[in-house]
Structures are given as structure tokens and as C-alpha cells.
Amino acid sequence: MLREAQRWLGTPWHHQASRCGVGTDCLGLARGIWRALYGREPYGLPSYPRTVPAGSAEVILDLAGRYLQPVPQPRGSVTARPGQLLVFRMHRDFPARHLAILSAPTRMIHALSDRAVMETGFSAWWQKRCVAVYAFPPSLEKDMP
């Protein structure tokens, strides 16, 4: 899983894209990893806006909860293992909107707006905004449409 995430390093950021070496956003990175692991995506995503207003539906958390395995978190801290998906809420009143793959205890791989896929520190700033952690399933035993 981590080898696949590392393969995407340097892929330019492109809203709604999901092609390694060509363009991706943070959701596209997770989608691309899913395809590499399982062969096809379980859900056709509708187009989505670059920004989401406060009070919008929690689409990312809903999809993650449907297809990935939640990793329970202790209150007030983040405990995740390399290879797990981190979900971030950038502003308290807005839906979760950013994803990353933990690559080491203090590092993560993600696609930041207007930049390339990169590995950065999983700093206190990011940890404070992490609202959920998910593991990719070991197989596709979960229901898929």
C-alpha cells in the first residue's frame, strides 16, 4: 500500500483527477491507491466543487465509512499506523475535506491544492485537524454496488 502511495509522489495537483504521474487531488490519490489494490472503484463519484460551504454533507466521511475500516481514536489524539488513511476537517464548521496516507509515524503523503503529491510532516497542526482514521480492507469482502 505504501509503495503505491509513494509511486504517486510528484504527481501534479489537479482538481477531480486521479491519474498517477498526470494529475490528482487528495481524493484522487486515495481512489488511485484503491484501484491499485482492488482493481476497480466501488463508487462512481459525481463531480464535486473545489470548495464546500459550511453545513454541507459529510461526503468524504460517509464514503470512507462505507468502504474502509474505521480505526477508533482516543479522545484528543491521533493514533494511526503507516498505510492508514487520515481524514481532515480544515475548519470546524465545514465538512471533512482533505485526505492523506500516513507513511511513517510522523510523515504523510497527500496532494495539496495547486502543488504536487508530496510527503510532509504529520505535525501538530495536521493532527489537530484529523477527524478520522481508516484502514483499507484486507480484501473486498465489504458490500460493493
Number of C-alpha atoms within 10 A of each C-alpha: 15 15 10 16 25 16 13 25 18 17 21 23 24 20 19 19 18 22 17 20 15 13 21 29 28 25 20 21 30 21 21 23 24 18 13 14 17 14 10 11 17 18 11 7 10 7 8 10 9 10 8 13 10 11 9 11 13 12 13 17 19 10 13 18 14 14 20 19 17 17 17 12 13 8 6 7 12 19 12 21 17 16 21 22 26 25 23 22 18 16 11 9 11 16 20 23 19 20 26 29 30 25 24 16 12 15 15 24 27 29 30 18 16 11 15 20 28 19 20 14 16 18 11 12 9 15 17 14 18 21 16 22 27 22 19 19 15 11 8 13 8 13 8 10 7
